[in-house]
């Protein structure tokens, strides 16, 4: 026989009449907890992204040239924006991604290539965009173009699945930003 027990405003079933009776419930409970842990991680990633968006918006406000406003109002806006930036920076959200030594090495290699490609957009947009699309295709199960950088694909496969998703999103953002049109196939 089981009974309901409330723990932190959540009802939890607890077995009372023997180990065999409670085993299926324990596995079901662990499965539910596992789902909630994954939801918590997803929510933390969203919050982390929201923090970046807010800081970016505040930076835009601070960078705006408010020549049409009285100086007193400009100073008030700058002070308020600075207070909000400081307040936003007090929020520390982090997801720790456990990695093996091999995954860490692969991620470092991929990040080095990502840094290089981000810098090369300043030199030759078309050539670098072609390379970024090849990297992106290496991350996709169904590539959008014919060209795939197999060396990059080998490195990305060695990375942790969470890192793979982050790298893919970075590449999607780069391709979208530097593509002359909305067509990512080019």
C-alpha positions as CSV (number, residue, x, y, z in Angstrom):
1,X,0.0,0.0,0.0
2,X,1.2,3.5,-0.8
3,X,0.4,6.8,0.7
4,X,0.7,10.4,-0.6
5,X,3.2,12.7,1.0
6,X,3.6,16.4,0.3
7,X,7.2,17.5,-0.3
8,X,7.8,21.2,-1.3
9,X,4.2,21.6,-2.5
10,X,4.5,18.5,-4.7
11,X,2.6,15.3,-3.9
12,X,4.9,12.3,-3.8
13,X,3.8,8.7,-3.4
14,X,5.7,6.7,-0.8
15,X,5.6,2.9,-0.5
16,X,4.8,1.6,2.9
17,X,4.3,-2.2,2.7
18,X,7.4,-3.6,1.2
19,X,10.1,-3.1,-1.4
20,X,8.4,-5.0,-4.2
21,X,5.2,-2.8,-4.0
22,X,7.1,0.5,-4.3
23,X,9.6,-0.4,-7.0
24,X,7.5,0.4,-10.1
25,X,6.4,3.6,-8.5
26,X,10.0,4.6,-7.7
27,X,10.9,4.1,-11.3
28,X,7.9,6.1,-12.4
29,X,8.8,8.8,-9.9
30,X,12.4,8.9,-11.1
31,X,11.2,9.2,-14.7
32,X,9.0,12.2,-13.8
33,X,11.9,13.8,-11.9
34,X,14.1,13.3,-14.9
35,X,11.6,15.1,-17.1
36,X,11.5,18.0,-14.7
37,X,15.3,18.2,-14.5
38,X,15.4,18.5,-18.3
39,X,12.7,21.1,-18.2
40,X,14.7,23.0,-15.6
41,X,17.8,22.9,-17.8
42,X,15.8,24.1,-20.8
43,X,14.3,26.9,-18.8
44,X,17.7,27.9,-17.5
45,X,19.0,28.1,-21.1
46,X,16.1,30.3,-22.0
47,X,16.7,32.6,-19.0
48,X,20.4,32.8,-19.9
49,X,19.4,33.8,-23.5
50,X,16.9,36.4,-22.1
51,X,19.6,37.9,-20.0
52,X,21.8,38.3,-23.0
53,X,18.9,39.9,-24.9
54,X,18.2,42.4,-22.1
55,X,21.8,43.3,-21.8
56,X,22.0,43.9,-25.6
57,X,18.9,46.0,-25.5
58,X,20.3,48.1,-22.7
59,X,23.6,48.5,-24.6
60,X,21.6,49.8,-27.6
61,X,19.8,52.3,-25.3
62,X,23.2,53.4,-23.9
63,X,24.7,53.7,-27.5
64,X,21.8,55.7,-28.9
65,X,22.6,59.3,-29.5
66,X,19.8,61.2,-27.7
67,X,20.6,64.6,-29.2
68,X,17.0,65.7,-29.4
69,X,16.5,65.3,-25.6
70,X,17.4,67.7,-22.9
71,X,20.7,66.9,-21.2
72,X,19.0,66.3,-17.9
73,X,16.8,63.6,-19.4
74,X,19.7,62.0,-21.3
75,X,21.6,61.8,-17.9
76,X,18.5,60.2,-16.3
77,X,18.2,57.7,-19.1
78,X,21.9,56.8,-18.9
79,X,21.7,56.4,-15.1
80,X,18.6,54.2,-15.3
81,X,20.1,52.0,-18.1
82,X,23.3,51.6,-16.0
83,X,21.3,50.6,-12.9
84,X,19.4,48.1,-15.0
85,X,22.6,46.7,-16.5
86,X,24.1,46.3,-12.9
87,X,20.9,44.7,-11.7
88,X,20.8,42.3,-14.7
89,X,24.4,41.3,-14.1
90,X,23.5,40.2,-10.5
91,X,21.5,37.4,-12.1
92,X,23.9,34.4,-12.5
93,X,22.4,31.5,-14.5
94,X,24.6,28.6,-15.4
95,X,24.3,25.2,-16.9
96,X,27.2,22.9,-16.4
97,X,27.7,20.5,-19.3
98,X,29.6,17.4,-18.1
99,X,32.2,16.4,-20.7
100,X,34.8,13.7,-21.1
101,X,38.4,14.7,-21.8
102,X,37.8,13.8,-25.5
103,X,34.6,15.9,-25.7
104,X,36.5,18.9,-24.1
105,X,39.3,18.5,-26.6
106,X,36.9,18.3,-29.5
107,X,34.9,21.4,-28.2
108,X,38.1,23.4,-28.0
109,X,39.0,22.5,-31.6
110,X,35.5,23.5,-32.8
111,X,35.5,26.7,-30.8
112,X,38.9,27.6,-32.3
113,X,37.5,27.1,-35.8
114,X,34.3,29.0,-34.9
115,X,36.4,32.0,-33.7
116,X,38.5,31.9,-36.9
117,X,35.4,31.9,-39.1
118,X,33.8,34.7,-37.1
119,X,36.9,36.8,-37.7
120,X,37.1,35.9,-41.4
121,X,33.7,37.5,-42.1
122,X,35.5,40.8,-41.9
123,X,37.9,39.8,-44.7
124,X,35.9,37.9,-47.3
125,X,32.1,37.5,-46.7
126,X,31.3,35.2,-49.6
127,X,34.1,32.7,-49.1
128,X,33.5,32.7,-45.3
129,X,29.7,32.3,-45.8
130,X,30.3,29.3,-48.0
131,X,32.6,27.8,-45.4
132,X,30.0,28.6,-42.6
133,X,27.3,26.8,-44.6
134,X,29.6,23.8,-45.0
135,X,30.1,23.7,-41.2
136,X,26.4,24.1,-40.7
137,X,25.6,21.2,-43.1
138,X,28.1,19.1,-41.1
139,X,25.8,19.7,-38.0
140,X,22.6,18.8,-39.7
141,X,21.0,15.4,-40.1
142,X,19.6,16.6,-43.4
143,X,22.0,19.1,-45.0
144,X,20.5,22.0,-46.9
145,X,23.3,22.1,-49.4
146,X,25.6,19.7,-51.2
147,X,28.8,20.9,-49.5
148,X,29.7,19.4,-46.1
149,X,33.0,20.0,-44.3
150,X,33.7,16.4,-43.2
151,X,36.7,17.4,-41.0
152,X,34.4,19.8,-39.1
153,X,31.7,17.1,-39.0
154,X,34.2,14.6,-37.4
155,X,35.0,17.2,-34.7
156,X,31.4,18.1,-34.0
157,X,30.4,14.5,-33.6
158,X,33.0,14.1,-30.9
159,X,31.4,16.9,-28.9
160,X,28.7,16.5,-26.2
161,X,25.2,16.7,-27.6
162,X,24.5,20.0,-25.8
163,X,27.6,21.5,-27.3
164,X,26.6,20.3,-30.8
165,X,23.3,22.1,-30.4
166,X,25.0,25.4,-29.3
167,X,27.5,25.3,-32.2
168,X,24.7,24.6,-34.7
169,X,22.7,27.6,-33.4
170,X,25.8,29.8,-33.6
171,X,26.3,28.7,-37.2
172,X,22.7,29.2,-38.1
173,X,22.9,32.7,-36.7
174,X,26.1,33.5,-38.6
175,X,24.7,32.2,-41.9
176,X,21.4,34.1,-41.4
177,X,23.3,37.3,-40.5
178,X,25.7,37.2,-43.5
179,X,23.4,35.7,-46.1
180,X,22.3,38.3,-48.7
181,X,18.8,36.8,-48.7
182,X,16.7,34.5,-46.5
183,X,17.6,31.5,-48.6
184,X,20.1,29.4,-46.6
185,X,20.7,27.0,-49.5
186,X,22.9,29.3,-51.6
